[in-house]
Amino acid sequence: MSTTIVNIIYLIASVLFIFGLKGLTHPKTAVRGNLLGAVGMFLAVLVTLLDRNIVSFEIIAVGLIVGASIGVFLAVKIKMTDMPQLVGLFNGFGGAASVLVASAALIEVVLVTKTPAAQITIATVASGLIGSVTFWGSMVACGKLQGLVTDKPVRYKGEQFVKITLLLGCIVAGALIVTNPEAIHYYWILVALASVLGVMLVMPIGGADMPVVIALLNSYSGLAATATGFVLQNNVLIIAGSLVGASGIILTNIMCKAMNRSLANVLFGGFGEVDVIEDVDDIYAGKIKSTSPEEVAMLLESARKVLVVPGYGMAVAQAQHAVNELFNLLGAKGITMDFGIHPVAGRMPGHMNVLLAEADIPYDNLLEMDASNSLMGQIDVVIVIGANDVINPVARTDPKSPIAGMPIIDVDKAKTVVVIKRSLSPGFAGIHNPLFALDNTLMLFGDAKTMIQETVIAFKEA
Amino acid sequence: MEQFVMALTIFALAIFVGFEVINKVSPILHTPLMSGSNAISGIILIGALLSAGTQDTTTTTILGFIAVVFATVNVVGGFMVTHRMLEMFKRKDKK
């Protein structure tokens, strides 16, 4: 097939990707958008297979079958609560593929022309660097989300120095590749250094900052493909990679804004080393009112508007189906139950929405932070399930707090707040939550799922 | 060099298109957008196919093969899991 036709098909694929991504931004068009993207991918792959440079299809067929089987298995079997890990894993795989393709391209180009142009070798370096960081960063992120690696921030003295040294090492190795492209071992040194860098970049980041990391790695996986596009001088790689890169950056930005922190602060600063100066007794002593599921059921019966604010704790307890039962029960009695969703609730962007959708909650009842806050005055009962820092009023009141200025869901402004939580332990930011001690707050101590289930039973019996 | 500048032009424009297209994403769809766009970044598969299929050297063939596996997981898994998530959102729409 002539190059012209191949390139025209690639153009069509690129256009389909753009329409696909556009579709993915709105609930009504999202399914179609995803399918358009898949069609674009199918076309691009098909036309590539017809390329006359391909002499053997056996290896390709085996690779496609193995990869597709693993992909289908993961996509079908994965539990919705484990979705952040899977998204992280897929990000990493894209990065790894970029590293390998760029290395093969470098070997080929050196075979054909002894001295490849500098822009090709520079792009190869970029691809190896970004791809390796993406792969290993994603592996660490997955490990943290899966509980294989501690999800606490791992910090140590000289941490920034180690990262900077590794980055400088990558740059030196990169320069050596550009000046001696035929010495392929420099490429593998670069990949090794960048791999360690990827691990070191994500290790110090704690679990609650994962939404930023996952979004950023998403962007990187696209940029790695773009860099490889420069190596192969292939437009569809450049376009598709850039689109994904841009989308990842937008999500990263949304996540950072939702925490009132800069990207640099998330990556290099971070929580977890804050000393808890306040005396716990000053905040909590004698002010905590604990409640029972029966009491909560009574509260709900006399309520007209209820707002649930979910957090990572809901995912851990797998409480979403119990929450849906409560949702239907209240709905049948004409009590509205909405969900106030903070952008960084959970471990990846949109985590709570996916869990609640899985539990059959209509998306019209999933409110954004601003919408929740403007409704707050009319809310009779707020139920907080496993969220902490995103509802901590300290963000508004104490300018010295580590979460000062972070936009929160103002649950303290509702008539009554029920907080379902195992204990009074602080959230990820390491600070205590004066919300728990407010007059209108009731603490329901226990496992989120059990507590909701017991409330449902009590509500039915009443 | 000319080819490089062309590629650079396409890159810059594609970034802008990306920003414009995704700018107003509904927060409900943050996860599906991420997994769907991730599947699109599996476009690296076509580079992998070329490396694996041209068989210039054994090394490039092996590298290409592994890349095909990784990229295919990314593409197939990515689109499928996105579809699975979106079906959950859609189901409620009809009720």
Interface residues (C-beta under 8 A of the other chain):
Chain A: F17 I18 G20 L21 K22 L24 T25 H26 P27 K28 A30 V31 G33 N34 L35 G37 A38 G40 M41 A44 V45 T48 L49 D51 N53 I54 V55 S56 F57 I59 I60 V62 G63 L64 V66 G67 A68 I70 G71 V72 L74 A75 V76 I78 M80 M83 L86 V87 F90 N91 F93 G94 A96 A97 S98 L100 V101 S103 A104 A105 I107 E108 L111 A117 Q119 I214 A215 N218 S221 G222 A224 A225 T226 T228 G229 F230 L232 Q233 N234 N235 V236 L237 I238 I239 A240 G241 S242 L243 V244 G245 A246 S247 G248 I249 I250 L251 I254 I341 P343 M348 P349 G350 H351 N353 V354 A357 E358 D360 I361 P362 Y363 L366 E368
Chain B: M1 Q3 F4 A7 I10 F11 A14 I15 F16 V17 G18 F19 V21 I22 N23 K24 V25 S26 P27 I28 L29 H30 T31 P32 L33 M34 S35 G36 S37 N38 A39 I40 S41 G42 I43 I44 L45 I46 G47 A48 L49 L50 S51 A52 G53 T54 Q55 D56 T57 T59 T60 T61 L63 G64 F65 I66 A67 V68 V69 F70 A71 T72 V73 N74 V75 V76 G77 G78 F79 M80 V81 T82 H83 R84 M85 L86 E87 M88 F89 K90 R91 K92 D93 K95
